[in-house]
Amino acid sequence: MNSELEKTFVDFFKPNQRLIHKICKIYTDNAEDHEDLFQEITVQLWRSFPGFKGEAKFSTWMYKVALNTAMTLFRKPRKKGLQHADIDVSSLKMEYEVYEDDEYKLKKMYQAIHGLSDVEKALIMMYLEDRPYREIGEILGITEGNARVKMNRAKNNLKTKINTK
């Protein structure tokens, strides 16, 4: 393994790992699945990293890989056992934050988000991150205009789910 490549990966990864935890929170219901998905996304990022050309921001590229991994993983029947990579995932792990303030509201929001489609989950998460529509479109492989339309539909769907719970 190339230690310089690993160091570069870790330097890019560490300041952006909250993004992965947010994706995990939206696509999982419990701590065990969160941990599994975090590891799976990290492995996929590591495997894909040699192909990162720097044409987009690292966080944009990371979003794309992480969302694709989450959506693909949860469309298939769950596999037992994680894929292994030649990087120590545990050294990169940061405990995800537990939000105690407004915990009830957050729990209700996350329950509603869990009821959305995979694409709507991704859209809402990027909206909450204040990502520009141009970047959202780039991550999802759609036009900026299409991202706006899908976002409005996703927000309306989320409002409906929150208000009916």
NULOLO-529571 format. One record per atom (N, C-alpha, C, O): residue in three letters; x, y, z. Coordinates in steps of 0.02 Angstrom, whole numbers, plus 50000, padded with zeros to 5 digits. Layout:
NULOLO-529571
- aa_u_v_w
- ALA_X_Y_Z
...
//
This chain:
NULOLO-529571
- aa_u_v_w
- MET_50042_49941_50000
- MET_50000_50000_50000
- MET_50045_50062_50000
- MET_50097_50064_50032
- ASN_50023_50111_49965
- ASN_50059_50174_49959
- ASN_50043_50218_50020
- ASN_49987_50242_50026
- SER_50092_50227_50064
- SER_50078_50266_50125
- SER_50065_50340_50110
- SER_50028_50372_50147
- GLU_50094_50366_50056
- GLU_50080_50435_50036
- GLU_50008_50443_50014
- GLU_49975_50493_50030
- LEU_49983_50393_49977
- LEU_49913_50394_49955
- LEU_49867_50390_50016
- LEU_49817_50425_50019
- GLU_49884_50347_50064
- GLU_49843_50340_50124
- GLU_49843_50405_50164
- GLU_49791_50426_50188
- LYS_49900_50437_50170
- LYS_49904_50500_50207
- LYS_49861_50554_50173
- LYS_49825_50591_50206
- THR_49866_50558_50107
- THR_49826_50606_50069
- THR_49751_50592_50079
- THR_49712_50638_50090
- PHE_49732_50528_50075
- PHE_49662_50509_50085
- PHE_49638_50531_50155
- PHE_49586_50562_50161
- VAL_49677_50515_50205
- VAL_49658_50532_50274
- VAL_49654_50608_50283
- VAL_49608_50633_50316
- ASP_49700_50645_50252
- ASP_49699_50719_50256
- ASP_49635_50747_50225
- ASP_49608_50797_50250
- PHE_49611_50717_50171
- PHE_49548_50739_50140
- PHE_49488_50714_50180
- PHE_49439_50750_50189
- PHE_49492_50652_50203
- PHE_49435_50619_50235
- PHE_49417_50648_50303
- PHE_49358_50664_50315
- LYS_49465_50656_50346
- LYS_49451_50675_50415
- LYS_49408_50739_50422
- LYS_49360_50738_50460
- PRO_49424_50793_50388
- PRO_49383_50853_50397
- PRO_49313_50848_50365
- PRO_49270_50891_50377
- ASN_49301_50796_50327
- ASN_49237_50788_50292
- ASN_49195_50730_50318
- ASN_49142_50717_50291
- GLN_49218_50695_50370
- GLN_49183_50634_50391
- GLN_49114_50646_50422
- GLN_49074_50600_50424
- ARG_49101_50706_50446
- ARG_49034_50720_50472
- ARG_48981_50708_50418
- ARG_48925_50686_50432
- LEU_49000_50724_50357
- LEU_48956_50713_50300
- LEU_48934_50640_50296
- LEU_48876_50625_50283
- ILE_48981_50595_50306
- ILE_48965_50523_50304
- ILE_48918_50505_50361
- ILE_48870_50466_50351
- HIS_48930_50532_50420
- HIS_48886_50517_50476
- HIS_48815_50543_50463
- HIS_48767_50510_50482
- LYS_48809_50599_50430
- LYS_48743_50625_50414
- LYS_48707_50579_50364
- LYS_48648_50566_50371
- ILE_48744_50556_50315
- ILE_48715_50508_50267
- ILE_48694_50445_50304
- ILE_48639_50419_50292
- CYS_48737_50420_50347
- CYS_48721_50359_50385
- CYS_48659_50369_50428
- CYS_48617_50324_50433
- LYS_48653_50427_50459
- LYS_48595_50442_50502
- LYS_48530_50440_50462
- LYS_48479_50418_50487
- ILE_48533_50465_50401
- ILE_48473_50467_50360
- ILE_48455_50398_50332
- ILE_48396_50384_50323
- TYR_48504_50357_50318
- TYR_48490_50292_50287
- TYR_48486_50233_50335
- TYR_48473_50177_50313
- THR_48498_50245_50400
- THR_48495_50190_50448
- THR_48451_50208_50507
- THR_48436_50266_50520
- ASP_48430_50156_50543
- ASP_48385_50165_50600
- ASP_48418_50154_50668
- ASP_48391_50173_50719
- ASN_48477_50122_50668
- ASN_48508_50106_50732
- ASN_48584_50112_50728
- ASN_48613_50118_50674
- ALA_48616_50111_50786
- ALA_48688_50122_50790
- ALA_48728_50069_50753
- ALA_48779_50084_50722
- GLU_48706_50006_50757
- GLU_48743_49952_50724
- GLU_48743_49961_50648
- GLU_48795_49955_50615
- ASP_48684_49975_50619
- ASP_48680_49987_50547
- ASP_48718_50050_50527
- ASP_48750_50053_50474
- HIS_48716_50101_50571
- HIS_48753_50163_50559
- HIS_48828_50147_50553
- HIS_48861_50169_50506
- GLU_48853_50108_50600
- GLU_48923_50089_50600
- GLU_48941_50049_50538
- GLU_48993_50061_50506
- ASP_48898_50001_50520
- ASP_48911_49960_50461
- ASP_48913_50003_50398
- ASP_48957_49995_50356
- LEU_48864_50048_50391
- LEU_48862_50090_50332
- LEU_48922_50138_50331
- LEU_48951_50150_50278
- PHE_48940_50165_50388
- PHE_48999_50209_50391
- PHE_49060_50173_50365
- PHE_49098_50200_50325
- GLN_49070_50112_50389
- GLN_49127_50073_50367
- GLN_49124_50057_50292
- GLN_49175_50061_50257
- GLU_49066_50038_50269
- GLU_49058_50021_50198
- GLU_49072_50082_50154
- GLU_49106_50076_50103
- ILE_49047_50140_50173
- ILE_49059_50201_50135
- ILE_49133_50218_50136
- ILE_49162_50237_50085
- THR_49165_50212_50194
- THR_49236_50227_50200
- THR_49277_50181_50155
- THR_49324_50203_50122
- VAL_49260_50117_50155
- VAL_49294_50069_50112
- VAL_49286_50089_50038
- VAL_49334_50088_50000
- GLN_49225_50106_50019
- GLN_49213_50125_49949
- GLN_49250_50189_49931
- GLN_49276_50196_49875
- LEU_49253_50237_49977
- LEU_49291_50298_49964
- LEU_49365_50282_49955
- LEU_49397_50309_49910
- TRP_49391_50239_49998
- TRP_49462_50220_49993
- TRP_49476_50186_49927
- TRP_49526_50201_49893
- ARG_49433_50139_49907
- ARG_49443_50103_49844
- ARG_49437_50150_49784
- ARG_49472_50141_49734
- SER_49395_50201_49789
- SER_49383_50247_49733
- SER_49434_50304_49732
- SER_49441_50338_49682
- PHE_49468_50315_49788
- PHE_49511_50374_49794
- PHE_49564_50380_49740
- PHE_49577_50436_49717
- PRO_49596_50326_49718
- PRO_49646_50335_49664
- PRO_49615_50366_49601
- PRO_49652_50395_49561
- GLY_49550_50359_49592
- GLY_49517_50388_49533
- GLY_49494_50460_49544
- GLY_49469_50491_49497
- PHE_49501_50487_49604
- PHE_49482_50556_49618
- PHE_49530_50602_49581
- PHE_49590_50603_49596
- LYS_49504_50640_49534
- LYS_49546_50682_49491
- LYS_49550_50754_49515
- LYS_49591_50793_49489
- GLY_49509_50773_49564
- GLY_49510_50841_49588
- GLY_49472_50889_49543
- GLY_49477_50950_49551
- GLU_49433_50862_49495
- GLU_49394_50905_49451
- GLU_49336_50938_49488
- GLU_49313_50992_49470
- ALA_49312_50904_49540
- ALA_49260_50931_49584
- ALA_49291_50938_49653
- ALA_49345_50911_49666
- LYS_49257_50973_49698
- LYS_49281_50977_49767
- LYS_49280_50906_49796
- LYS_49238_50865_49777
- PHE_49325_50893_49843
- PHE_49327_50827_49874
- PHE_49260_50811_49907
- PHE_49236_50755_49902
- SER_49230_50860_49941
- SER_49166_50848_49976
- SER_49111_50830_49926
- SER_49067_50790_49942
- THR_49112_50859_49867
- THR_49062_50843_49816
- THR_49072_50771_49792
- THR_49024_50733_49788
- TRP_49134_50754_49778
- TRP_49150_50685_49757
- TRP_49132_50636_49813
- TRP_49104_50583_49800
- MET_49148_50654_49875
- MET_49133_50611_49932
- MET_49058_50600_49939
- MET_49036_50543_49951
- TYR_49019_50653_49932
- TYR_48946_50647_49934
- TYR_48922_50596_49884
- TYR_48882_50552_49899
- LYS_48947_50603_49823
- LYS_48924_50560_49769
- LYS_48939_50487_49784
- LYS_48895_50444_49778
- VAL_49000_50472_49803
- VAL_49019_50403_49820
- VAL_48979_50378_49880
- VAL_48953_50322_49879
- ALA_48973_50419_49931
- ALA_48938_50398_49992
- ALA_48864_50386_49979
- ALA_48836_50336_50002
- LEU_48832_50431_49943
- LEU_48760_50422_49928
- LEU_48749_50361_49884
- LEU_48702_50323_49896
- ASN_48791_50353_49833
- ASN_48783_50294_49791
- ASN_48792_50230_49830
- ASN_48756_50181_49820
- THR_48840_50229_49876
- THR_48851_50170_49918
- THR_48791_50157_49962
- THR_48767_50101_49967
- ALA_48766_50209_49995
- ALA_48708_50201_50039
- ALA_48647_50177_50001
- ALA_48612_50131_50023
- MET_48633_50208_49944
- MET_48574_50190_49905
- MET_48580_50119_49878
- MET_48532_50081_49878
- THR_48639_50101_49854
- THR_48650_50034_49827
- THR_48644_49982_49883
- THR_48613_49929_49873
- LEU_48674_49996_49939
- LEU_48674_49948_49995
- LEU_48603_49934_50020
- LEU_48587_49877_50036
- PHE_48562_49985_50022
- PHE_48495_49975_50050
- PHE_48443_49955_49998
- PHE_48385_49944_50015
- ARG_48463_49949_49935
- ARG_48419_49921_49884
- ARG_48425_49846_49881
- ARG_48379_49811_49861
- LYS_48483_49820_49903
- LYS_48497_49748_49901
- LYS_48479_49718_49968
- LYS_48474_49753_50018
- PRO_48468_49651_49969
- PRO_48462_49618_50034
- PRO_48528_49628_50072
- PRO_48582_49627_50042
- ARG_48523_49637_50138
- ARG_48583_49651_50178
- ARG_48631_49593_50177
- ARG_48611_49535_50185
- LYS_48694_49608_50166
- LYS_48746_49557_50166
- LYS_48774_49552_50236
- LYS_48778_49601_50273
- LYS_48793_49492_50255
- LYS_48828_49484_50318
- LYS_48902_49494_50305
- LYS_48930_49470_50255
- GLY_48934_49529_50349
- GLY_49006_49541_50342
- GLY_49020_49601_50297
- GLY_48985_49614_50249
- LEU_49071_49637_50315
- LEU_49090_49696_50277
- LEU_49145_49679_50227
- LEU_49180_49629_50235
- GLN_49150_49721_50177
- GLN_49206_49714_50131
- GLN_49268_49739_50168
- GLN_49264_49782_50211
- HIS_49325_49711_50150
- HIS_49387_49731_50183
- HIS_49429_49771_50135
- HIS_49430_49758_50075
- ALA_49464_49819_50162
- ALA_49510_49860_50122
- ALA_49576_49863_50161
- ALA_49578_49848_50220
- ASP_49627_49884_50126
- ASP_49692_49887_50158
- ASP_49704_49955_50191
- ASP_49758_49984_50184
- ILE_49653_49979_50226
- ILE_49659_50041_50265
- ILE_49621_50029_50330
- ILE_49568_49996_50329
- ASP_49646_50055_50384
- ASP_49614_50045_50449
- ASP_49557_50095_50458
- ASP_49569_50153_50475
- VAL_49496_50072_50446
- VAL_49437_50115_50450
- VAL_49427_50141_50520
- VAL_49406_50198_50530
- SER_49442_50100_50570
- SER_49429_50121_50639
- SER_49470_50182_50659
- SER_49450_50221_50702
- SER_49528_50191_50627
- SER_49568_50250_50644
- SER_49537_50314_50616
- SER_49555_50369_50638
- LEU_49492_50308_50569
- LEU_49460_50366_50539
- LEU_49394_50384_50573
- LEU_49368_50439_50564
- LYS_49368_50337_50612
- LYS_49301_50344_50639
- LYS_49297_50399_50691
- LYS_49340_50405_50735
- MET_49245_50438_50686
- MET_49229_50489_50737
- MET_49159_50473_50760
- MET_49114_50463_50719
- GLU_49148_50470_50823
- GLU_49081_50455_50848
- GLU_49032_50507_50823
- GLU_49047_50567_50824
- TYR_48975_50484_50799
- TYR_48926_50533_50776
- TYR_48895_50567_50836
- TYR_48888_50538_50890
- GLU_48875_50628_50824
- GLU_48850_50670_50878
- GLU_48779_50651_50895
- GLU_48738_50635_50852
- VAL_48764_50653_50960
- VAL_48696_50643_50983
- VAL_48671_50713_51001
- VAL_48699_50747_51043
- TYR_48618_50732_50969
- TYR_48590_50798_50980
- TYR_48539_50794_51036
- TYR_48485_50765_51026
- GLU_48554_50822_51094
- GLU_48507_50818_51149
- GLU_48457_50875_51147
- GLU_48400_50867_51169
- ASP_48477_50933_51121
- ASP_48430_50988_51115
- ASP_48380_50971_51060
- ASP_48398_50948_51006
- ASP_48318_50983_51075
- ASP_48265_50970_51026
- ASP_48267_50898_51001
- ASP_48252_50885_50942
- GLU_48285_50852_51045
- GLU_48291_50782_51025
- GLU_48226_50754_50996
- GLU_48227_50717_50947
- TYR_48170_50773_51025
- TYR_48105_50748_51001
- TYR_48093_50771_50929
- TYR_48073_50731_50886
- LYS_48105_50836_50916
- LYS_48094_50862_50848
- LYS_48140_50829_50797
- LYS_48119_50812_50742
- LEU_48203_50820_50817
- LEU_48250_50786_50772
- LEU_48229_50714_50758
- LEU_48232_50691_50702
- LYS_48208_50680_50811
- LYS_48187_50611_50803
- LYS_48127_50607_50755
- LYS_48125_50563_50711
- LYS_48080_50652_50763
- LYS_48021_50654_50720
- LYS_48042_50669_50648
- LYS_48016_50639_50600
- MET_48088_50716_50639
- MET_48111_50733_50572
- MET_48146_50673_50540
- MET_48133_50658_50482
- TYR_48191_50641_50577
- TYR_48226_50583_50548
- TYR_48178_50526_50533
- TYR_48188_50491_50483
- GLN_48127_50516_50574
- GLN_48078_50464_50558
- GLN_48043_50480_50493
- GLN_48031_50436_50451
- ALA_48026_50543_50483
- ALA_47994_50564_50421
- ALA_48042_50555_50362
- ALA_48021_50532_50308
- ILE_48104_50574_50371
- ILE_48154_50566_50317
- ILE_48163_50493_50298
- ILE_48170_50477_50239
- HIS_48161_50448_50348
- HIS_48168_50377_50333
- HIS_48112_50352_50287
- HIS_48121_50303_50251
- GLY_48055_50386_50287
- GLY_48000_50367_50244
- GLY_48004_50393_50173
- GLY_47961_50377_50132
- LEU_48054_50433_50158
- LEU_48063_50461_50091
- LEU_48099_50411_50046
- LEU_48128_50362_50070
- SER_48096_50424_49981
- SER_48134_50383_49934
- SER_48209_50397_49943
- SER_48227_50447_49974
- ASP_48251_50354_49915
- ASP_48323_50364_49921
- ASP_48345_50432_49894
- ASP_48385_50467_49925
- VAL_48319_50451_49836
- VAL_48339_50515_49806
- VAL_48313_50573_49849
- VAL_48349_50622_49858
- GLU_48252_50567_49874
- GLU_48225_50621_49917
- GLU_48267_50628_49981
- GLU_48278_50684_50004
- LYS_48288_50572_50009
- LYS_48332_50575_50069
- LYS_48395_50614_50053
- LYS_48415_50658_50091
- ALA_48426_50598_49997
- ALA_48487_50632_49977
- ALA_48475_50707_49966
- ALA_48514_50748_49988
- LEU_48420_50723_49933
- LEU_48404_50793_49920
- LEU_48394_50832_49985
- LEU_48421_50886_49993
- ILE_48355_50804_50031
- ILE_48342_50838_50095
- ILE_48406_50847_50134
- ILE_48418_50900_50163
- MET_48449_50796_50134
- MET_48511_50802_50171
- MET_48555_50857_50142
- MET_48584_50897_50180
- MET_48560_50860_50076
- MET_48601_50912_50046
- MET_48570_50981_50056
- MET_48606_51031_50063
- TYR_48504_50984_50056
- TYR_48469_51047_50070
- TYR_48486_51071_50141
- TYR_48500_51130_50152
- LEU_48484_51025_50189
- LEU_48501_51043_50258
- LEU_48574_51064_50266
- LEU_48591_51099_50313
- GLU_48615_51042_50220
- GLU_48686_51061_50219
- GLU_48698_51126_50182
- GLU_48755_51149_50176
- ASP_48645_51156_50156
- ASP_48650_51218_50117
- ASP_48693_51210_50054
- ASP_48728_51256_50034
- ARG_48689_51151_50023
- ARG_48725_51140_49960
- ARG_48689_51177_49904
- ARG_48627_51176_49901
- PRO_48726_51210_49860
- PRO_48693_51244_49804
- PRO_48662_51194_49755
- PRO_48686_51137_49749
- TYR_48609_51215_49721
- TYR_48575_51170_49674
- TYR_48622_51144_49620
- TYR_48615_51087_49597
- ARG_48669_51185_49599
- ARG_48717_51164_49548
- ARG_48756_51102_49573
- ARG_48764_51054_49537
- GLU_48778_51105_49636
- GLU_48816_51050_49665
- GLU_48772_50988_49676
- GLU_48793_50932_49665
- ILE_48711_51000_49699
- ILE_48663_50945_49709
- ILE_48652_50909_49643
- ILE_48652_50847_49640
- GLY_48641_50947_49590
- GLY_48632_50917_49524
- GLY_48693_50877_49503
- GLY_48687_50822_49476
- GLU_48752_50905_49515
- GLU_48814_50871_49497
- GLU_48821_50805_49535
- GLU_48839_50754_49505
- ILE_48807_50806_49599
- ILE_48812_50745_49640
- ILE_48763_50692_49616
- ILE_48781_50633_49612
- LEU_48702_50712_49601
- LEU_48651_50664_49581
- LEU_48650_50649_49506
- LEU_48613_50605_49484
- GLY_48689_50685_49468
- GLY_48692_50674_49396
- GLY_48630_50699_49359
- GLY_48608_50670_49310
- ILE_48603_50755_49384
- ILE_48545_50786_49352
- ILE_48560_50860_49342
- ILE_48609_50886_49368
- THR_48517_50894_49304
- THR_48528_50965_49293
- THR_48511_51005_49356
- THR_48476_50981_49400
- GLU_48535_51066_49358
- GLU_48520_51110_49414
- GLU_48445_51123_49419
- GLU_48416_51122_49474
- GLY_48413_51134_49362
- GLY_48340_51145_49361
- GLY_48302_51084_49386
- GLY_48254_51091_49423
- ASN_48323_51025_49365
- ASN_48291_50964_49388
- ASN_48301_50955_49463
- ASN_48256_50931_49498
- ALA_48360_50975_49488
- ALA_48373_50971_49560
- ALA_48324_51016_49598
- ALA_48300_50997_49651
- ARG_48311_51074_49572
- ARG_48264_51121_49604
- ARG_48193_51091_49607
- ARG_48160_51093_49658
- VAL_48171_51062_49550
- VAL_48104_51033_49547
- VAL_48099_50974_49596
- VAL_48051_50969_49634
- LYS_48149_50930_49594
- LYS_48148_50871_49639
- LYS_48151_50893_49712
- LYS_48120_50862_49755
- MET_48189_50947_49726
- MET_48196_50971_49794
- MET_48128_50996_49819
- MET_48109_50981_49876
- ASN_48093_51034_49779
- ASN_48027_51059_49800
- ASN_47980_51001_49815
- ASN_47943_51003_49864
- ARG_47980_50951_49773
- ARG_47938_50893_49784
- ARG_47958_50856_49848
- ARG_47915_50835_49888
- ALA_48023_50848_49859
- ALA_48048_50814_49919
- ALA_48029_50853_49982
- ALA_48009_50823_50032
- LYS_48037_50920_49981
- LYS_48019_50960_50039
- LYS_47944_50955_50054
- LYS_47924_50950_50112
- ASN_47903_50958_50002
- ASN_47831_50951_50012
- ASN_47813_50882_50039
- ASN_47770_50877_50083
- ASN_47845_50831_50014
- ASN_47833_50763_50038
- ASN_47854_50757_50111
- ASN_47819_50726_50151
- LEU_47911_50786_50129
- LEU_47935_50784_50198
- LEU_47887_50821_50244
- LEU_47871_50797_50299
- LYS_47864_50880_50223
- LYS_47816_50919_50265
- LYS_47753_50878_50277
- LYS_47727_50876_50333
- THR_47729_50845_50225
- THR_47669_50803_50233
- THR_47681_50748_50283
- THR_47639_50735_50326
- LYS_47738_50714_50278
- LYS_47754_50659_50323
- LYS_47761_50683_50396
- LYS_47737_50650_50442
- ILE_47793_50741_50405
- ILE_47802_50767_50473
- ILE_47734_50787_50503
- ILE_47721_50774_50561
- ASN_47692_50817_50463
- ASN_47627_50841_50488
- ASN_47576_50785_50499
- ASN_47526_50795_50533
- THR_47588_50726_50470
- THR_47540_50671_50479
- THR_47563_50622_50533
- THR_47527_50575_50549
- LYS_47621_50632_50562
- LYS_47646_50586_50614
- LYS_47621_50606_50682
- LYS_47637_50574_50731
//
